[in-house]
Amino acid sequence: MYQMVRERLGALVGGVLGAVRRRAARRDAGMVTSEYAMGIVAAVAFAVVLYKVVTSGTVSAELQGIVKGALDARM
């Protein structure tokens, strides 16, 4: 009797857990095309802002100073 109850309970729990896993896999299968498009737009916008900052006069002068100092260093 105990063995039969244990087997049925195990089958019930296993079936419930399997259904939950299958439902979770379907719900979060990956990104859709619109999410990819928004990610690309955000990456391009970030690249443009970074490019503008790096090519600005102040930052460009500082970067040139750093590179010049590194090249003029004695070894």
Secondary structure, 3 states (H helix, E strand, C coil): CHHHHHHHHHHHHHHHHHHHHHHHHHHCCCCCHHHHHHHHHHHHHHHHHHHHHHCCHHHHHHHHHHHHHHHCCCC
